[in-house]
Amino acid sequence: DAAELIIAGSLRSEVVQRVADACIKRGTAMIAVPSWGRSVRGWAEPVKVGGLPGYHVHPARLGMPALVLKRVTDLVLTIVGLVACAPLMALIALAIKIDSPGPVFFRQRRVGLGGRDFMMWKFRSMNQEAEHKRGTISHLNAYPDDRLFKLRDDPRITRVGRVLRRFSLDELPQLLNVLAGEMSLVGPRPPIPLEVGRYEPRHFVRLSVVPGLTGPWQVGGRNLITDFEEIVRLEREYIDDWSLRLDLRIMAKTVGVVLSGRGAY
């Protein structure tokens, strides 16, 4: 349970890389005197170690040119998506109103970049009392880890809601969150505050980038992946290896996953 690790001296780049990965995985702060060049993935914050210049190494984050490119891509594709999906979204809203009493939209507090809260939009797929009933059905959780929550046959879901969830149509209003800059089209899924309260230090890498409407978890198996550590591993790999090509590949895979309904419930 070391809080900090200080590297002073020359080590081979592959050794420093292994040490940096282990520190990030365990939530240990790593401070290094700059003798290791550019061998470590991540971003380095300049610090002082005694009288020596050093770097505090954090998990990888996107630099400014990459962030601008990602944001521009999000805006262009989101505007096109909202225009193209407007008739479908109107039909979904009508179906929800006819099927069950309550509002068309459901808003839920989620945790985004840097641990900041925001309200995430969805089409309502459950009855009005759904949030109040969560505590009474928590023992039916499909995940062995309570940092995730989902039921295979959730009794709170409405008839229209079951169809919406089958093809992830309930997620379409999150295009408004993308437009507002609270979410991206691709990234780690935003957790709820209750789940974040149970995180260990290594899990906070999920909050080091803007959360996404889809991401590596969704195209990697969706709800069929029930190991939280595996989900974090997939999302960290995405953060480390980010490129516009990777985002476009995940978006393309998402279309196939949504149409197949694989892992959706």
N, C-alpha and C positions, 0 to 999 in steps of 0.2 A: 504493500500500500504506500509506496514512496510517492511523495507529493511532487518532487522535482528531481531531475537528473541533469547534472552538469557535465558536459564533455569538454575536457581541456587537453589538447594534444592531437597528434596525428593518428588517424585511423583510416583503414582502407574504406573507400566509398561504399562498398557492398556491406561492410560491417555497420557503418553509420546508418545506412538505409534500414537494416534489420532492427537496429536499436530505435530509430525514429518510428518505425511501424509499430513496434512493441509498446512504445510510450503512448502513442496516439490511441492504440487499442485499449490500454489500461487507464487512460485519462491522466497520465503522468506528464507534467510540464517538462519539456526538454529544452535546455539552454546550452548552446554550443559556441565556443570560440571559433570564429570563421576560418577554419583550416580545411574545411571539407567541401568548399566550392559549391557546385550546383547539383550535388549527387542526391539530395533529399527531396522527395516529393512533398509539396506543401508550400506554405508561405511563411516567411521569417520576419518577425518583428524585432527591430534593433533594441537591445537592452545593454546595460552595463553590468559586468560581473566583476566586482571589485573595481580595479582601474582599467580592466580590459573590455574592449567592445565584444559583444556577443549577439546571439540571435535566439529569440524564443520561437521555437518551431511549432506551428499550428497545423491542423489538417488542411489539405489543399482547398483553396477557394479560387473562384474565377477572377481574373484580373480585369481591369477596366475595358480594354478592347473587346474581350470575350463577353463581358456583361452587356455592353452596348449592342453587340451583334445578337445576343440571345434576346434582349428586350425588343429590338426592332423586329426580329422574326416573330416573337410572340404577338406583337401589336398587329402586324400585317395579317398573320394567319387567323388571329382571333376576330378581327373585323370581318374578314371574308367568311369565317365560320358562323358568326352571328347573323350576317345577312342571309347566308345559305340555309341556316337552320331556323330562321324566324317562323316560317309557316309550320314546321314540325313542332316547335316549342309552343305555338299557339294552340295546336291540336292537343298536345300533352296537357296544357293548362286546363283546357275544356274538359278533358277526360277525368282529370283529378277532381274537378268541382262536381262533376256528375256522379262520380264513384263514391265519394265519402265527404262528410262535413269537415270543414277546416280550410286553412289557407292553401294556396297553390304552392307557395315556396316554404322551405324550411331553412332556417338559419341556425348555425351552430358555431360556438366559439372554438377556434383552432389555434395552434401555435405555429408561427411561421419563422421567417429568417431572424436569427439572433434571439429567439425566445419571445418575440413580440406576438401578442394576441391579435386576431382579426376574426371577423364573422364570415364564415364560408356559406355560400348559397348552394342550395340543391332544390330539385323538385321534391315536394313532399311525397314520400313513398310509404309512410306509416300513419297510423291513426294519431289523433291529437294527443293522447295520453302516453305516447311511446316513451318519452324521456323520463317520465315519472315511474314507469314500470321497469326500467332497466335494472334497478336493484333487486327486484323480485325474480328476475330470470338470469342473473349474472352467472349462476351455477351451470347454465346450459352453454356457456361460452365454447365455441368451436376451437379456440386457441388454448393451448396449455399454459400460456403466459398471459397474465392479466394486463400487460402493457398493450395488448390488442384485444378487441372485442367484436365478435360477430357470431350470429346464430345461423345454423344451416336451414332451419325451418322456423323463422322468427314469426311468432303469432301476431306481432304488431303490424306486419306488412299488409297493406291493402291489396285488392285484386289488381288494380292498375299499377300499384307500386311494384308488384312482383314482376310484371312485364318490363317496367322501367329499369329495374335492377338487373334483370336478365341480360339486357343489352346496354347497361350503363347509361341510359338516357337521363336518369335522375341527376347525373353529373353536369349536364349541359349548362345550367346557370353559372357554373364556376368560370365560364368564359368571362363573366362580369368581374370576377376576382382577378383574372389575368389582365383584363383591361385596366383595372385599378392598380396593378403592380403588386398586389398582395400574393399572387401566385404566378407560376409560369406554366406553359403548356406541358413541360417535362421537368420532373424533379422528384424528390422524395415526397411521399404523401404526408400532409400536415396532420399531426396527432392532436388529440384533445388534451387540455391541461391536466386532467386526472392521470392520463397515461404518462405524460412528461414528468410528473411528480414522482414516478417510480423508476425513472431512468438512472442508470449508472453513468459515470463520467464518459465512458467510451461511446455511449449512445447519442450524445449531443452533437455528433458529427452530422446527424440528420437535419439539424437546425442551422448548419453553416452555409446553406444556400437557400434560395427562394423555393418553397414547396411547389409541387407540380400537380396538374390535373391527371397526368399519367406518368409512369416512371418504370424503372427496372423491375420493381416488384410486380407491377401489373402485367408486364409482358413476359416475366419469368415464371409465372404460375399463378399469380393472383391469390385468391384465398386458399389455393391448394398448398401454398407455402405457409406453414403454421409455426415455424421456428423463428422467433423474433431476431435472434442473433444472425440468422441467414438473411433476413430482410435488411438488417443494418449493413451486413457485408456487401450485399448487392448495391445498396444505395451509396456506400462509401466508394466502391469501385467506380460507380457512375460519376461521382464528384471528382475523383482522382483523374479519370480518363476523359473528362468532358470535351466534346467538340460539337460543332453544329451538325456534322454528319451523324454523330451518335444520336443527337436529339431527333433528327429526321428519321433515322432508322427505328427508333423507339415509337415515334408517331405512326409509322407505316405498320409496324408490328401490332400496335394497339388496335388498328382497324380490323385486322384478322382475329385478334383475341375477342374483341367486342362482338363481332358477327358470329363467332363460334359459341359465345357464351361460356367458354371454358373457365371454371373456377369462380363463376358469379353466383352469389346468393345473398 
